[in-house]
Amino acid sequence: MNQILTSHGNQIAYSVEGEGPWLTLSHSLASNMSMWNPQMSLLTRHFKVLRFDTRGHGNSSAPKDPYSLDELAQDSYDVFQALGIERTHWLGLSMGGMIGQTLILKYPTLFESLVLADTTSKRPDNARQMWGERIAQAKAEGMSAMVDSTLQRWFAEDFRSNNPAIIQEIAEGIASTSVHGFCGCCEAISHINTFDRLNEITCPTLIMVGENDHGTPPHMAESMKEKMPYAQFHKIPNAGHISNIEQPEIFNQYLMDFYKGHNFI
């Protein structure tokens, strides 16, 4: 496990695998870089893949909350600077998609392409209350108390029942997330507000969403697509919020079709 010290003094854990153009993977809230395991054997055939644990997650340091999306984006940029990355493809799911949007709007020439999976660019009106309640619960009861409700939001009951080993690993990842990290990132993503600027993103873009995603529902992804008329859009059948794990074959196929269609591979 490698680590980089950011300009804010945070340690960010990362790994690099494969050869080819750079591709950066950014995971969801209460997860870590292992979330991308179902994609790695495929992506490393075509790309030099950078995975990292977002601030407050996995093996990265967890400074006291709150955080902002600008700070999370700057962490990523600092990693790029340390590794000499001037251009990269970006694949972000949920929080990772929000970080990606924030980053590209700050550094418009940084990305070769952008994949936004199960994410949003504008929080609903009740976001402050919803995230505030989750922050309060995590601080009062610890992250173990967040496991069951999170798994229910993320995955269909059938998937949870039929894939106990996968669910157990994800549950352990949720429970081991730092309370500061979880609460800090909850605060950051509760302020997502990039929707009115999406038309400024000009690199090739793919938007994907699980058809049963309750966290960032399909109508949010569809509204993003309307703001980005040249973006490709796919709804993933029989998938909830973590679509890359629930339906990896379909997710991977849409990825490959996108990269091949733009002659990136």
N, C-alpha and C positions, 0 to 999 in steps of 0.2 A: 504493500500500500504506500503510495507516494503522497506527499503533502506540499502545499504551497502556502506561503504566508501572504495574505492580501494587504492592500493599502490600509484597510481598517484594522489590521492586526489579527485577523482570523485565520485559522488553519483550515484549508480546504483539501479534503482527501480526494484523490483522483486516480484513474488508471487509463492507460493507453494501450490499445490492441489493434492489430491489423495494419495493413499498408494501403496507401492511396490518398485521395484528398481527405481533408479533415471532416469529420462528422461528430458533432457534439450532442450528447443525450442528456436531457434534464428531466428528473423524476417528479413524482407527485408529492404532495404533503404527506407526512407520516410514513415515508418510504425511504429508499436509499438506492444507490446505483444498481443493486442486484435486481431491481424491478425490470431491468432491460435484458435479463438473461435469455428470454425467449427470442430475442432479436439478434443476439450477438454473433452466433455462428454464421448467420446470413450476412450481416452488415460488415463483418471483418473481412469478408472475401473481396469487398469492393472499396472499403474506406479505412482510413486510420481513425479509429473510434475513440473519442475521449468521453469517459463517463466521470461524473463527480458527485459527491454528496453535498447537497445544498447546505448552507450554513444552518447549524442546529440539528442536522440529521446525520445518521450513519457515523462515520469516523471523523467528520468535520467538527470544529469547535462550535460551542453553543453559547455565544455571549448573551447577556441578559436581554430579554425582550423589552420593547417591541422592535421589529425590523420594518423596513420599507422595501417595496419592489425595486426602487432605484438602488438600494444597497445590495440586494440580492443580485441584480444585474451587474453591478460593479464588481462583485465577487467573481462572477463569471469572466468578466473582461480582464480582471487581474490575472486569472488563470491563463487566459489566452496570451497575455503579455509575457508571462513567465515562460510559456512554452513556445513562444515565437509564432503564434498563430495569427496570421493577418486576415485570412478568409476561412470560413467554415460553413458547412451545412449545419442546420439546427433541427433537432427533433425533440419537442417538449410535450409532455402530457400533464394536463391539469395545471398545477402550479408551474411546472416547467414550460408550459405554453405561455403563461403570463409573464414569466421572466424573459422568455424569448421575444415577446412583443415589446416589452419595455426596453430591452437591449437594442433591438433593431431600430427603434424610433430614436434612440440616443446615438447609435453608431450605424447609420443607414447603409454603409458599404461593407459591413462586416460579414453578412451572410450571403452564401451562394444560393441557398434555398432555405425555406422555412416550412416545417411540418408542425401543425397545431392540432393536437389530439385531445379530445375530451376536456376542452378548456373554454374560457369565455374572455370577453374584453370589457364587460360591463356587469357589475354586480346588481342583483335585484334590490328593491327598496328595503327589504328586511335583512339585508346582509349584515349590517352592523349588529343587530340584535342576535341573529343566528350565530355569527362568529364570536360575539361577546359571551354567549352562553357556553359555547365549546371551550373558550379560553378559561372561563370561570370553573367549569367542571374539571378540566385538566389540572388547574392549579390546586383545586380543593381535593381531588381524588387520585391524581396521578394518571399516567398514560394507560395503565392497565384497564382503567375504567372506560377508556375510549375504544377499546378493541372491538367489542361486539357490534356496537352501533356503526362503527366505521365499515366493518366487513359487510354488514347488511346494506349499507348505502352503496358500496362498491360493486358487489357481486350478486348475481341471482342465486336464489336458494338452491336450485339444482346444481349449480357450479360449486357452491360451498360444500354441498353434501357429497358430490362425486369426486372432489379433488382435495382430500383432507391434508395431504402432505404440502401442497402448494399453499393452502389456506393457513396451515400452521406456521409456515415460514413467514408469510405476510403478517400474521398476527404477532409474531415475535418482533418483526420489524417495527410495527406500530408501537408495541409496548416498550421497546427499547429506545424510542425517540425521546430526546430530551424535552422536558416540559417547557423550558425556555425556548428551545428550537421550534416546537409545535406552536406555542402561543405567539412567538415572534412572527412566524410565517403566516399564521392565521390573521394577525393584524395587518401584515403586508398585503395579502391577497384580498382582504376585505375592502381595500381601496382601489382595486383594479379599475382603470378608467381610460382605456386606449381606444374605445370603439370609434369615436369621432375622427381618429387619426389613421384608421386602418388603410384608407386609400393612399396613404403615403408609402406603404410597403410595396415595393415594386419587384422584388425578387420572386422567382417561381415559388408558389405556396400551395400546400395541400392541407385541407381541413378535414379531420375525421372525427366521428362521434359515435359512440355506442347507441343503438336505437333505444335502449332502456336506461340510459344514463340519467339518473335523478339529480346528481350533483351539478352538472353543467348540461342541461337538457338539450336535445337536438335543436329546439327552436333558437337557442343562443348561437349554436354553430351556424345555423341557416342564416341568421341575421348578420353574422360576420361575413359569410359568403356573399351576401348582397352588397356589402360595403367593399368587397374585393372581387370585382366581376371576373377577373382572370384567374382566380384561385380555383383549384380543383376541389371537389367536395365528395365525400363518401360517408354514408351512414352504415355502420357495421351491425349486421343482424345478430340477435341473441347475445348482445354484449351490454354491460353496464358501464360504470365509470372508468374502470381500469381495462380498457378494451384490448390492450396489447397482450395481456395475460389471459383474459377470458376467451378471446378468439385470435390467437397468435397467427394462425395460418392466413386468415383473411386480412388481418392487419399488415402482415408482412407482404402479402401479395399486392395490396394497394401501395405500400411503400415502394416496392420494386417497380411497379408500373409507372409510378411518378418519376422515379430516378431515371429509368430507362427512357421514358417519354421526353425528358429534357436532356438526354445524352450525357447524364452525369455518370453513368456506368456503362 
